[in-house]
Amino acid sequence: MDRAARLPIVGVQVGWDSILGLIPGIGDAVALGPAGYIVLQAHRMGTPGVLKARMMGNIGIDALIGSIPLVGDLFDIGWKANTRNVALLRRYFERHPEPAPDGRATSS
C-alpha cells in the first residue's frame, strides 16, 4: 500500500494509499481497510495495547492530514502509516520472540 511504484523524476516511492487518496472522500476511506487489517493481525498475534494504540495513532494521523485536499496527498507520500506499523510490529517481535512449544525462546 505504501511502496507500489517509484516516481521517475524525484525517485520517491508511492503506493496505492497515496494514489487512492487522490479520489476525494472515497480514496482515504478505502485506504483505511488495509491499515485496519494490519492492526487486526497485530491483535491476533497478541501484541500489547500500547503498541496497537501507537499503530492506530499512525493511521489516525494519516487519515486526518490525508483528508486535506492536496496537502494531504503530499503528506501521504511521506508518512507511510502502513510501513511504519509493520516496522513497529517487526521491532516488537525482534525484542519479544515467541516462546517455542518447549518453552525456549525462538530465534529467527
N, C-alpha and C positions, 0 to 999 in steps of 0.2 A: 504493500500500500504506500510505502514512503520512497521507494527507490526503483521504480519501474523503468525509467529512462533518464538519460543524461542530456541536458540542454547543450546543443552543439557549440555555441559561441562562448558561453560562460563556464561550461563544464560542471554545472550544479546538477545533482540528481533530483528528479521529481518523481512522484508516484501518483497512483490513482487517487489518493487522498487530495492532492493538490489539484489534479485535473477535475475531479468531481466537485471540488469547492468552487469552480468557476460557474457552476449552474446555481443561480440564486435560489436560496432556501432549500431546495431538494438535495443538492450535492453534499452539503455539510451533514445533513441528516443521514444520508445513505452511508457516508464515511464513518459514522458512529458505530455501525454494525460490526465491522471487523475489530474496531478498537474495543468494543464491549466484549467481543469473543475472547480477546487476549486476557482481559481481566477475569472472565468466567473460567478460563483454563487455569489461571493463576489460583483462583479459589479452589478449583478441583484438585490442584496439586498441593493444597494445604498451606499456602503462604499466609503469613500473618496479616492482620487487618491494616497495620501501619503501611505495609508495602502496597496493598490494594488501594488504600486511600491516596497514596502518592501517585499511583498509576491513574486513578480517577482524576486527580488534580491535573496531571498532564493532559488528559483527554478534555477536561473542563476548560483549561487554558486554550487548547486547540479549538474547541467549539466556540468559545466566547469571542476570541480575537478573530478566528476564522470566519465568523459571521459578518464581519465588517467588510463591505464591498472593497475590492482591490487591495486594500491594506491587509486584509485577512488572507487573501490569496497569496500575497508575497510572504506573509508570516508563515503560512503552511509549508512553503518551500524550505524554510529554515528550521522550524520547530520539530517536525517529525515525531509526533507523540508516540506512534506505534513502535518506532525504532527505539525510542527512549524506554518504553515499557518493557520491551523484550530485553534490553540491556539490564534493566533493573532485575528482571527475573534471572537472567544468567548470573549476575553478581550474587544474588541471594543464594542460588543453588551451588555456586562455587564456594561460598562461605559456609553453607549448611548442607553438606552432602547427605543424601538419604541413606539411612542405615540399610545394610543388606539383610536378608531374612535371618541370618545367624547373629545379627546384632552388631557386626563390624561395619565401619564406615566404608562406603564405596569410593573408588577414585575413577575419574573419567579422563 
